[in-house]
Amino acid sequence: MPFHRWPLPVRLGLFALATAILLYLALAPSKDLPHVNLWDKAEHAIAWAVLAATGLVMWPRRPAPVAAYALIVGAAVELLQGSMGLGRDMDWRDFVADAVGVAGALIVWRPLSRTGLWA
C-alpha cells in the first residue's frame, strides 16, 4: 500500500519523527554531533531535501503545504540557532541551502508524481 494511503495518524507520526530528527541535528550543540566531512550548506540541503521528500511521499497531492512547512522549519531553526548560544549561529545562507534542498525534492518529485505511483 502506498504511503499516502496509510492512516493519517501514522503518516503524521512518521513526519513528526523526521522533523524531530532534523531538529535535533540542527539544534544540538555542535560538539555533541558526529563529525561529517561535508560542506555545511550541503548538509543543510540534504537534510531539508529528506524532510521535504518524506512529506511528499506522505502527502503527494499537497506539495505546496509540504514545501511551506519545510521552509518554515528552516527559518525557525535559523532563528533558534541565533538565540541559543550552544555553538550554533544564525546564517541566512543556511536558509538558502534549506530552500535549495526543498526545491531539489520538488524537482525530483514532480516527474515521479506523474507516473501513477501515487494513485
mmCIF file of the C-alpha atoms, coordinates in Angstrom:
data_MODEL
# 
_entry.id   MODEL 
# 
loop_
_atom_site.group_PDB 
_atom_site.id 
_atom_site.type_symbol 
_atom_site.label_atom_id 
_atom_site.label_alt_id 
_atom_site.label_comp_id 
_atom_site.label_asym_id 
_atom_site.label_entity_id 
_atom_site.label_seq_id 
_atom_site.pdbx_PDB_ins_code 
_atom_site.Cartn_x 
_atom_site.Cartn_y 
_atom_site.Cartn_z 
_atom_site.occupancy 
_atom_site.B_iso_or_equiv 
_atom_site.pdbx_formal_charge 
_atom_site.auth_seq_id 
_atom_site.auth_comp_id 
_atom_site.auth_asym_id 
_atom_site.auth_atom_id 
_atom_site.pdbx_PDB_model_num 
ATOM 1   C CA . MET A 1 1   ? 0.000  0.000  0.000   1.00 0.00 ? 1   MET A CA 1 
ATOM 2   C CA . PRO A 1 2   ? 1.404  3.434  -0.915  1.00 0.00 ? 2   PRO A CA 1 
ATOM 3   C CA . PHE A 1 3   ? 2.495  5.613  1.989   1.00 0.00 ? 3   PHE A CA 1 
ATOM 4   C CA . HIS A 1 4   ? -0.128 8.255  1.287   1.00 0.00 ? 4   HIS A CA 1 
ATOM 5   C CA . ARG A 1 5   ? -2.835 5.676  1.926   1.00 0.00 ? 5   ARG A CA 1 
ATOM 6   C CA . TRP A 1 6   ? -1.562 4.853  5.390   1.00 0.00 ? 6   TRP A CA 1 
ATOM 7   C CA . PRO A 1 7   ? -3.762 6.126  8.232   1.00 0.00 ? 7   PRO A CA 1 
ATOM 8   C CA . LEU A 1 8   ? -3.290 9.830  8.898   1.00 0.00 ? 8   LEU A CA 1 
ATOM 9   C CA . PRO A 1 9   ? -2.003 9.338  12.481  1.00 0.00 ? 9   PRO A CA 1 
ATOM 10  C CA . VAL A 1 10  ? 0.742  7.025  11.185  1.00 0.00 ? 10  VAL A CA 1 
ATOM 11  C CA . ARG A 1 11  ? 1.770  9.489  8.470   1.00 0.00 ? 11  ARG A CA 1 
ATOM 12  C CA . LEU A 1 12  ? 1.756  12.377 10.926  1.00 0.00 ? 12  LEU A CA 1 
ATOM 13  C CA . GLY A 1 13  ? 3.810  10.344 13.383  1.00 0.00 ? 13  GLY A CA 1 
ATOM 14  C CA . LEU A 1 14  ? 6.436  9.454  10.778  1.00 0.00 ? 14  LEU A CA 1 
ATOM 15  C CA . PHE A 1 15  ? 6.658  13.050 9.561   1.00 0.00 ? 15  PHE A CA 1 
ATOM 16  C CA . ALA A 1 16  ? 6.920  14.267 13.148  1.00 0.00 ? 16  ALA A CA 1 
ATOM 17  C CA . LEU A 1 17  ? 9.751  11.782 13.707  1.00 0.00 ? 17  LEU A CA 1 
ATOM 18  C CA . ALA A 1 18  ? 11.568 13.056 10.605  1.00 0.00 ? 18  ALA A CA 1 
ATOM 19  C CA . THR A 1 19  ? 11.108 16.620 11.851  1.00 0.00 ? 19  THR A CA 1 
ATOM 20  C CA . ALA A 1 20  ? 12.331 15.719 15.345  1.00 0.00 ? 20  ALA A CA 1 
ATOM 21  C CA . ILE A 1 21  ? 15.478 14.081 13.972  1.00 0.00 ? 21  ILE A CA 1 
ATOM 22  C CA . LEU A 1 22  ? 16.190 17.107 11.795  1.00 0.00 ? 22  LEU A CA 1 
ATOM 23  C CA . LEU A 1 23  ? 15.604 19.491 14.720  1.00 0.00 ? 23  LEU A CA 1 
ATOM 24  C CA . TYR A 1 24  ? 17.974 17.518 16.928  1.00 0.00 ? 24  TYR A CA 1 
ATOM 25  C CA . LEU A 1 25  ? 20.694 17.547 14.272  1.00 0.00 ? 25  LEU A CA 1 
ATOM 26  C CA . ALA A 1 26  ? 20.199 21.271 13.640  1.00 0.00 ? 26  ALA A CA 1 
ATOM 27  C CA . LEU A 1 27  ? 19.863 22.454 17.238  1.00 0.00 ? 27  LEU A CA 1 
ATOM 28  C CA . ALA A 1 28  ? 22.016 20.157 19.367  1.00 0.00 ? 28  ALA A CA 1 
ATOM 29  C CA . PRO A 1 29  ? 25.345 21.604 20.480  1.00 0.00 ? 29  PRO A CA 1 
ATOM 30  C CA . SER A 1 30  ? 27.773 21.058 17.617  1.00 0.00 ? 30  SER A CA 1 
ATOM 31  C CA . LYS A 1 31  ? 30.249 19.301 19.943  1.00 0.00 ? 31  LYS A CA 1 
ATOM 32  C CA . ASP A 1 32  ? 27.613 16.591 20.614  1.00 0.00 ? 32  ASP A CA 1 
ATOM 33  C CA . LEU A 1 33  ? 27.175 15.660 16.960  1.00 0.00 ? 33  LEU A CA 1 
ATOM 34  C CA . PRO A 1 34  ? 29.280 13.274 14.913  1.00 0.00 ? 34  PRO A CA 1 
ATOM 35  C CA . HIS A 1 35  ? 31.763 14.970 12.617  1.00 0.00 ? 35  HIS A CA 1 
ATOM 36  C CA . VAL A 1 36  ? 30.784 14.656 8.959   1.00 0.00 ? 36  VAL A CA 1 
ATOM 37  C CA . ASN A 1 37  ? 33.141 15.699 6.195   1.00 0.00 ? 37  ASN A CA 1 
ATOM 38  C CA . LEU A 1 38  ? 30.538 17.597 4.224   1.00 0.00 ? 38  LEU A CA 1 
ATOM 39  C CA . TRP A 1 39  ? 30.230 21.267 3.470   1.00 0.00 ? 39  TRP A CA 1 
ATOM 40  C CA . ASP A 1 40  ? 27.773 22.803 5.957   1.00 0.00 ? 40  ASP A CA 1 
ATOM 41  C CA . LYS A 1 41  ? 25.496 24.058 3.176   1.00 0.00 ? 41  LYS A CA 1 
ATOM 42  C CA . ALA A 1 42  ? 25.385 20.590 1.605   1.00 0.00 ? 42  ALA A CA 1 
ATOM 43  C CA . GLU A 1 43  ? 24.377 19.161 4.979   1.00 0.00 ? 43  GLU A CA 1 
ATOM 44  C CA . HIS A 1 44  ? 21.518 21.661 5.150   1.00 0.00 ? 44  HIS A CA 1 
ATOM 45  C CA . ALA A 1 45  ? 20.381 20.994 1.584   1.00 0.00 ? 45  ALA A CA 1 
ATOM 46  C CA . ILE A 1 46  ? 20.418 17.226 2.098   1.00 0.00 ? 46  ILE A CA 1 
ATOM 47  C CA . ALA A 1 47  ? 18.600 17.394 5.429   1.00 0.00 ? 47  ALA A CA 1 
ATOM 48  C CA . TRP A 1 48  ? 15.822 19.606 4.081   1.00 0.00 ? 48  TRP A CA 1 
ATOM 49  C CA . ALA A 1 49  ? 15.543 17.556 0.886   1.00 0.00 ? 49  ALA A CA 1 
ATOM 50  C CA . VAL A 1 50  ? 14.972 14.469 3.051   1.00 0.00 ? 50  VAL A CA 1 
ATOM 51  C CA . LEU A 1 51  ? 12.363 16.297 5.158   1.00 0.00 ? 51  LEU A CA 1 
ATOM 52  C CA . ALA A 1 52  ? 10.532 17.555 2.062   1.00 0.00 ? 52  ALA A CA 1 
ATOM 53  C CA . ALA A 1 53  ? 10.762 14.172 0.336   1.00 0.00 ? 53  ALA A CA 1 
ATOM 54  C CA . THR A 1 54  ? 9.321  12.480 3.418   1.00 0.00 ? 54  THR A CA 1 
ATOM 55  C CA . GLY A 1 55  ? 6.403  14.891 3.365   1.00 0.00 ? 55  GLY A CA 1 
ATOM 56  C CA . LEU A 1 56  ? 5.880  14.443 -0.375  1.00 0.00 ? 56  LEU A CA 1 
ATOM 57  C CA . VAL A 1 57  ? 5.788  10.665 -0.005  1.00 0.00 ? 57  VAL A CA 1 
ATOM 58  C CA . MET A 1 58  ? 3.189  11.000 2.757   1.00 0.00 ? 58  MET A CA 1 
ATOM 59  C CA . TRP A 1 59  ? 1.147  13.740 1.004   1.00 0.00 ? 59  TRP A CA 1 
ATOM 60  C CA . PRO A 1 60  ? 1.948  13.609 -2.727  1.00 0.00 ? 60  PRO A CA 1 
ATOM 61  C CA . ARG A 1 61  ? -1.038 15.734 -3.681  1.00 0.00 ? 61  ARG A CA 1 
ATOM 62  C CA . ARG A 1 62  ? -0.013 18.554 -1.337  1.00 0.00 ? 62  ARG A CA 1 
ATOM 63  C CA . PRO A 1 63  ? 3.407  19.737 -2.494  1.00 0.00 ? 63  PRO A CA 1 
ATOM 64  C CA . ALA A 1 64  ? 2.881  23.411 -1.605  1.00 0.00 ? 64  ALA A CA 1 
ATOM 65  C CA . PRO A 1 65  ? 1.993  22.832 2.079   1.00 0.00 ? 65  PRO A CA 1 
ATOM 66  C CA . VAL A 1 66  ? 4.835  20.311 2.422   1.00 0.00 ? 66  VAL A CA 1 
ATOM 67  C CA . ALA A 1 67  ? 7.332  22.776 0.952   1.00 0.00 ? 67  ALA A CA 1 
ATOM 68  C CA . ALA A 1 68  ? 5.967  25.639 3.054   1.00 0.00 ? 68  ALA A CA 1 
ATOM 69  C CA . TYR A 1 69  ? 6.260  23.543 6.214   1.00 0.00 ? 69  TYR A CA 1 
ATOM 70  C CA . ALA A 1 70  ? 9.873  22.610 5.439   1.00 0.00 ? 70  ALA A CA 1 
ATOM 71  C CA . LEU A 1 71  ? 10.780 26.246 4.755   1.00 0.00 ? 71  LEU A CA 1 
ATOM 72  C CA . ILE A 1 72  ? 9.079  27.421 7.956   1.00 0.00 ? 72  ILE A CA 1 
ATOM 73  C CA . VAL A 1 73  ? 11.060 24.811 9.896   1.00 0.00 ? 73  VAL A CA 1 
ATOM 74  C CA . GLY A 1 74  ? 14.243 26.065 8.199   1.00 0.00 ? 74  GLY A CA 1 
ATOM 75  C CA . ALA A 1 75  ? 13.539 29.671 9.157   1.00 0.00 ? 75  ALA A CA 1 
ATOM 76  C CA . ALA A 1 76  ? 12.669 28.680 12.716  1.00 0.00 ? 76  ALA A CA 1 
ATOM 77  C CA . VAL A 1 77  ? 15.883 26.668 13.036  1.00 0.00 ? 77  VAL A CA 1 
ATOM 78  C CA . GLU A 1 78  ? 17.972 29.648 11.964  1.00 0.00 ? 78  GLU A CA 1 
ATOM 79  C CA . LEU A 1 79  ? 16.218 31.938 14.443  1.00 0.00 ? 79  LEU A CA 1 
ATOM 80  C CA . LEU A 1 80  ? 16.674 29.385 17.232  1.00 0.00 ? 80  LEU A CA 1 
ATOM 81  C CA . GLN A 1 81  ? 20.330 28.814 16.375  1.00 0.00 ? 81  GLN A CA 1 
ATOM 82  C CA . GLY A 1 82  ? 20.910 32.541 16.623  1.00 0.00 ? 82  GLY A CA 1 
ATOM 83  C CA . SER A 1 83  ? 19.387 32.759 20.082  1.00 0.00 ? 83  SER A CA 1 
ATOM 84  C CA . MET A 1 84  ? 20.569 29.553 21.784  1.00 0.00 ? 84  MET A CA 1 
ATOM 85  C CA . GLY A 1 85  ? 24.256 30.098 22.386  1.00 0.00 ? 85  GLY A CA 1 
ATOM 86  C CA . LEU A 1 86  ? 25.188 26.424 22.055  1.00 0.00 ? 86  LEU A CA 1 
ATOM 87  C CA . GLY A 1 87  ? 27.920 26.745 19.480  1.00 0.00 ? 87  GLY A CA 1 
ATOM 88  C CA . ARG A 1 88  ? 25.400 27.433 16.729  1.00 0.00 ? 88  ARG A CA 1 
ATOM 89  C CA . ASP A 1 89  ? 24.875 30.644 14.823  1.00 0.00 ? 89  ASP A CA 1 
ATOM 90  C CA . MET A 1 90  ? 22.204 32.078 12.572  1.00 0.00 ? 90  MET A CA 1 
ATOM 91  C CA . ASP A 1 91  ? 23.198 32.248 8.911   1.00 0.00 ? 91  ASP A CA 1 
ATOM 92  C CA . TRP A 1 92  ? 20.870 33.291 6.126   1.00 0.00 ? 92  TRP A CA 1 
ATOM 93  C CA . ARG A 1 93  ? 22.948 31.176 3.735   1.00 0.00 ? 93  ARG A CA 1 
ATOM 94  C CA . ASP A 1 94  ? 21.877 28.092 5.707   1.00 0.00 ? 94  ASP A CA 1 
ATOM 95  C CA . PHE A 1 95  ? 18.266 29.008 4.983   1.00 0.00 ? 95  PHE A CA 1 
ATOM 96  C CA . VAL A 1 96  ? 19.118 29.373 1.283   1.00 0.00 ? 96  VAL A CA 1 
ATOM 97  C CA . ALA A 1 97  ? 20.661 25.886 1.412   1.00 0.00 ? 97  ALA A CA 1 
ATOM 98  C CA . ASP A 1 98  ? 17.480 24.602 3.101   1.00 0.00 ? 98  ASP A CA 1 
ATOM 99  C CA . ALA A 1 99  ? 15.423 26.116 0.282   1.00 0.00 ? 99  ALA A CA 1 
ATOM 100 C CA . VAL A 1 100 ? 17.707 24.514 -2.321  1.00 0.00 ? 100 VAL A CA 1 
ATOM 101 C CA . GLY A 1 101 ? 17.110 21.137 -0.663  1.00 0.00 ? 101 GLY A CA 1 
ATOM 102 C CA . VAL A 1 102 ? 13.342 21.637 -0.666  1.00 0.00 ? 102 VAL A CA 1 
ATOM 103 C CA . ALA A 1 103 ? 13.451 22.719 -4.315  1.00 0.00 ? 103 ALA A CA 1 
ATOM 104 C CA . GLY A 1 104 ? 15.534 19.664 -5.167  1.00 0.00 ? 104 GLY A CA 1 
ATOM 105 C CA . ALA A 1 105 ? 12.990 17.372 -3.559  1.00 0.00 ? 105 ALA A CA 1 
ATOM 106 C CA . LEU A 1 106 ? 10.202 19.075 -5.516  1.00 0.00 ? 106 LEU A CA 1 
ATOM 107 C CA . ILE A 1 107 ? 12.146 18.777 -8.789  1.00 0.00 ? 107 ILE A CA 1 
ATOM 108 C CA . VAL A 1 108 ? 12.636 15.038 -8.261  1.00 0.00 ? 108 VAL A CA 1 
ATOM 109 C CA . TRP A 1 109 ? 9.067  14.559 -7.020  1.00 0.00 ? 109 TRP A CA 1 
ATOM 110 C CA . ARG A 1 110 ? 7.380  16.337 -9.940  1.00 0.00 ? 110 ARG A CA 1 
ATOM 111 C CA . PRO A 1 111 ? 8.051  13.754 -12.685 1.00 0.00 ? 111 PRO A CA 1 
ATOM 112 C CA . LEU A 1 112 ? 7.568  10.885 -10.226 1.00 0.00 ? 112 LEU A CA 1 
ATOM 113 C CA . SER A 1 113 ? 4.148  12.215 -9.287  1.00 0.00 ? 113 SER A CA 1 
ATOM 114 C CA . ARG A 1 114 ? 3.042  11.774 -12.912 1.00 0.00 ? 114 ARG A CA 1 
ATOM 115 C CA . THR A 1 115 ? 3.977  8.094  -13.081 1.00 0.00 ? 115 THR A CA 1 
ATOM 116 C CA . GLY A 1 116 ? 0.868  6.864  -11.305 1.00 0.00 ? 116 GLY A CA 1 
ATOM 117 C CA . LEU A 1 117 ? 2.986  5.597  -8.439  1.00 0.00 ? 117 LEU A CA 1 
ATOM 118 C CA . TRP A 1 118 ? 0.916  7.743  -6.046  1.00 0.00 ? 118 TRP A CA 1 
ATOM 119 C CA . ALA A 1 119 ? -2.509 6.669  -7.349  1.00 0.00 ? 119 ALA A CA 1 
# 
